[in-house]
Amino acid sequence: MQEPNSPLQIRDYRFFWTARFLAVFATMSMVVLIGYQTYDIARTDYGMDRSAAAFQLGLLGLAQFIPLFLLTPVAGLAADRFDRRHVAALAIITDCALATALAILTWLDVLNLPILFALAAGHGAARVFTGPSMSAIAPNIVPPPLFPKAIALNSIAWQSASVLGPAVGGMLFALSASSPYFISLGLLALAAGLVLAIRPLPPHEETEASHPLRLMADGLHFTIRHRLLLGCVTLDLFAVLLGGATAMLPVFARDILEVGTVGLGIMRGAPAAGAALVALLLSIRPIERNVGVKMLWAVVVFGAATIGFGLSRDFFLSLGFLALLGAADMVSVFIRGTLVQLHTPDEMRGRVSSISGLAISASNELGEMQSGVAAAILGATGAVVFGGAGAIVVTVLWAWLFPQLRRARTFEPQYRDH
């Protein structure tokens, strides 16, 4: 039988890719609209000024992060100890329940800040299980030589869905506030079915025989001892923690650029549009040489584009900076994701992916909290500019602290599945 030369020639990968696209489309639409509703309700129903309402967006990010932080060790263990399809499908079904609640409560017009925070926390709990289980499925169904292409294709699914989800959700929200949540419910149900259609992925015997606490500790120790992995994970954590501008998008959409929910959806999709274009190029011609240095430069460009967005007062120029920000981030995500997966043995991929996912989530959700606090002190513009500059400083510092990042020439994996 002829070996495939593209991951898309593999049946299970096609199911995986489509499920990933549908789930991200649905959840990104939900998350962006939850942010807008939080800010809008804080301004209208609670009478908060711009800074106080922006701070609520930071609290919303914190509400999502707390369950992520608490459940990450359990989620990583579950991805290694049980059939990864079942873990991912159950998490997606949990998001189905949250979409149902958001649809009904929005339709009845009874949402308030405590309810929104609770639902955001529920999404954080579901996502902590989705991330490591889905990330660990891909290496099980794609041969190692094709994995860099699979990483790029995974990113195309993620980024294209991140463009379409918020944009479509924002337009539907303007017509009928509850409709995007009902649509998300249907898409998530279909995604769960596709994940379950992938061939069974039995867990490794050693994970079934070992004590759960020992397994959790082993994953953490492996990541800490592996300086390249630790550098990759923590670079994303601190650079994006400071450089995240997306938390402030509702403020820019409503009060600075004055483009409303439709403009918010377009702005939220702009980084993903830039990232999707780069991901398409990488799926055709992956980066193969000097991968570490290119990852570091990509994060510097990410920080510079963040500063540009914060200072811009033109909608289309702002979209350009957001697209550049997303394109640079995609290069970093591609290199980091490939290094992490190919330098981790399969029996630990769920746990290491959960640690990496925690860092990504911390950078996103705690980044929203940091942005909210900074916005309360510096204003939305000051918060974004400060964060972009901070991302550049962190990158320079990490290049010195983790020389393994600069020395990473190729993706040559240390571990191969047998």
N, C-alpha and C positions, 0 to 999 in steps of 0.2 A: 504493500500500500504506500502511495506517494506521501511523503511528509508535507504538511501544510507550510506555506510560506507567508501566511498571514493569520493572525488570531481569529479573524472573521470567518475563516474556513472551518472553524471548530464549532460544532453545534452548541455545546454547553456554553462556550464563550459568547455566542450570539444571544442566548437567553440571558446570560449575566449582563452583557452590555445594555440590552434593552431594559432590563429591570433597573439597572443603575440609572439610566436616563429618566425613566418614568418616576422613580422615587425622588431623584434630585429635583426634577421639574416640579413635582407636587410640594415637596417640603420647602424649597426655596421660595416658591410663591407664598406659602403659608407664613414663613418666617419674616419675609419682607413686609407683608401686610400686617402681621402682628405688631411689628415695629411702628408702622405708620399709625395703626389704631391706638397704640399706647401713647404716642406723642400727641395725636389729635385729641384723644380723650383727656389727657393731662391738661391740654391747653383750653379745651372747651368746657368739659364737665367739671374739672377741678379748678379752673381759673388760674393755672400756673403761668408764670412768665416763660420766656424762651429758654433761659438757662435752667430753671427748675424742671421744665418738661424734658429738656435734653438729658438731665441727670436721671430721669426715669428710664431712658434708653440704656443707661449704664446699669441700672438696677435690673433691667430685663435681661441683659447679658449675664449678670451675676446669677439670676434665677436659673438660667440654662446651665451655667457652669457648675453649680454646687452638686447636682446629681452626677454630672460627668466626672467630677473629681472623686466623689465617694464610690462610684460604681465601676470605675475603670479597671481595677484589678480583677473584679468579678467578671467583667465583660471579656477581658483578654483570656481568662481561664476558660470561660464558656466556649470561646471560639476554638480553643485547642482541645477541649475535653469532649465536646459534643459535635454532632454533624453541623458544620458551619451553615448549611442551608437552612436548617431549622432555627438556629439562633437569629439569622438575618431576617427570615420570614416573620418570626414572632415580633421582632422589633418593628418591622414595617407595618404589621397589623396593629400594633399599639399606636403608631402614627395615624392609622385609619380612624381609630376611636377619637383621637384628638381632633382630626379634621371634621368629624361628625359633630363634636361638641362646638367647635368654632363656627361651623355653618349654622347650626340651630340658634346659638346664642347671638350671633350677628343678625340673623333674620329676625329674631325677637327684639333686637336692639336693647339687650340687657347686659352687655359687656361692661366691666369696670376694671380698674387696674389690678386689684387682687386676683380676679379671675384670669386676666391675661398673664400675670406672673406665674400662676399655678399651671396654666396650660403650657407656657414656655418651659417650665421645669419638667413637665411631663415629656415634652419633645426632647429635652436634653437627656433624660433617662433613656428614651428609646434610641436616640442617636448614638449613645455610648456603646450600645450592643450592635448597632448596624455597622459602624465603622470598621472595627477589627474583624468581624466575621466576613464582611464583603471583601475587605482588603486581602484576607487570607485565602479566599476562594480562588482568586485569579491565578496565583502560582500553581494551584492544584490542577487546573484545567488547561494551562498553556505551557508548552515546553520552554525551558530556560532560554534557548536562543531567541525565541520570539517575545520574551517578556518585556524588553524595552519598547517594542512596538505596542504591546498590550497596555503598558503604562500610558503611552501617548493616546491610544484609543480610549482608554478609561477616562482620561482627562477631557477628550472630546465629548464624551457622554456627559461628564460632569459640567463642563463649561458651557456647552450648547444648551443644556437644560437650565443652567443658571442664567443664561441670557433670556431664553423663552419663558421660563417659569415666572419670574417677576414681571416681565413685560406684559405677558398675557394676563397674569393675575391682576396687575394694575389696571389694565383696560376693562377687564370684567368687573372689578371692584367699583369702577366709576359708573358702570351700568347697573349692577346689582351687587351689593356688598357681600352677600352670602354665597353668590355663585362660584367664585374661585375655590372656596372651601369644599363645596359639593363635588366639583370636578377633581380636586386633589384626592378626595376619598376614593373615587373610582380608579384613578391612576395608581394609587398606592395598593389597592386590592389586586390589580392586574400585575403589578411588580412582585408582590408576594407570591402569586401563582407561578410566575416565571422562575423565581429563585427555586421554588420547590420542584420545578421541572428539570433542574440540573441533576446529573447522576449523583447518587449518594456519595458522601465524602466522610467515611468513617474516621473517628479520631485515632490518634496514635496510641499504641498499647501502653507506652511509658507514662502518658498523661493520665490514663485510667488507673494505673497502679500507684501513683505517687499521691502524697497528701496535698490537698488544694493549696494550703498556705505555703508549702514548699515550692509548688509550681509557680505561684505568684512571685515569690521572692527570687526564684531562678531567672524569670524573665527580666526583672528589674536589675539584678546583678549582671546579667549578660549585657544589657544595654549600657550600664555604667562602665563596665570593663572595656567595652569596644569603643575606643575614642572616636573613631569615624562616625559611628552611629550616634554617639552622645553629642558630637558636634553638630550633626545634621538636625537632630531633634531639637536641641536647645537654640540653635540659630533661628529656626522657624518660630519657636516660642517667644523669644525676646524681640526679634525684629518685627514680627507681625503684631505682637502685643502693643508695641509703640506705634507702628506705622499704619494701623487699621483706620481707614477713613470711612468705611461703610456704615459704622454706627451712627455717624452724623448725617447720613444722606437724608433722612426725614427732615432734619433741620434745614439743610440746603434746599430741598425740594419745596418745602412749605414757605419758608420765611426769607431765604437769601436769594435763590434763583427764581422762586415763585412759579414752579412748574407743576405742582399738584401731584396726585397719585400716578397719573400717566407718565409724567416726567420722572417720578421716583422709580417706576418700573424700568424705564429706559436707562436711567443712571445706574440702577442696581445691576442691570444686564451688561453695561458697557465694559467693566473689567472682564467679565466672562467672555464677551465677544472678542476682545484682544487675546485672551487666553486660548479660546477655541481655535483661532486662526493659527497661533503658534503651535498648538497641539496637533493640528492637521499637518503642518509642516514637519513636525517631529515624528509623526506616524509614517511619513514618507521617507524622511532622512533623519534618523535619530542622532543626537549628539553622541560622539564616541570618544573624543580626545579632550584632555584637559578639563574634565568634567567639574572638578572641584573649584577651580578658578572661575569658570563660567558661572557656577552657582553663586559665588560670592559677588561677582559683578552684577548679576541679575537682581540681587537683593538691594544693592546700591541704587540701581535704576528705579526699583520699586519705591525706595524712600524719596528719591528726587521727584518722581511723578506724583507722589502723595503731597509733597510740598506745593507743586504746581497746581494741583486740584484745589488745595486749600486757599490759594491766593486768587484763583480765577473767579470772575464774576460774569463770564459769558457761558451760556449753557452748552454750546457746541464745543468750545475750548475745554470746558470741564469734562465733557464726554471723551475728548481726545486724551486728556491726562488719565482718566479712569481706564480707558482701553490700554494705554501704555503700561499703567500700573499692573493690569491683569496679564499682559503679555510677558512682562518681566517676572511676575510671580509664577507663571506657567513654566518658564525655564527652570526656576528654582524647584518647583514642585516635581517636575519630571526627573531632574537629577537626584533630588533627595529621595523621592519615592522608589526609584530604581535601585539606588545604593542600599536603602534600608531593606528592601525585600530580598535582594540578591546576596546580601551579606548576613542573612538570618536563616538558620536551619528551619525546615518546615514545621517541626514539632514545637517551635517557639514563635512562629509567625503571628499567631493570634495575640500572644502576650506582648510581643514587641510592637505589633501594630496598635495595640491598645495604648501603650505608652506613647507612641508617636501621635496617635489620635488625641490623647489627652493634651499633649503639647500644642497640637493644632487648635483644639477646642479652647485651651487656656488662652492661646494667642488671640482667638476670635472673641470669645465671650468675656474674658478678663480685659481684652483690648477694648471692648465696648464699655466696660466699667471704667477703665482708665480714661477713655475718650469722654465719657459722661462727666467724670470728676474734673478733667482738664477743661471741658467746655463750661462747667459751672464757674471755673476760675478765670480762664483765658478767653472764653467765648468759643463758638464752634470753629471759626477760622484759626484761632490761635492753637486750639487743640490738635487740629489736623496738621498744621505746619510743624508744631513741636514734635508730633509723632513721627512724621517723615524724617526729620533731622535725627531723631533718636534711632531710627532704623539704620541709618547710614553709620552712625557712631558704633552701634552694636556689631555691624558687619566687620568694620575695621578691627574692633576688639577681638572678635571671634577668629578672624584670620590669624591673629597672633596667638591666641590661647589654644587653638586647635590646628596646628600646622598640618595635621592629617588631611584636613579639607583642601588645603592648597596643593597637597601632594597627590591627591586622587587624580590619576591620569585617565583611567578607564573605569568601566563598570565591572571589570573582571570579578565574577562571584567567587566567594570562598566556599559556599555551600551549594551543592546540587542535589536535586531529588533523585532517588534511585528507584 
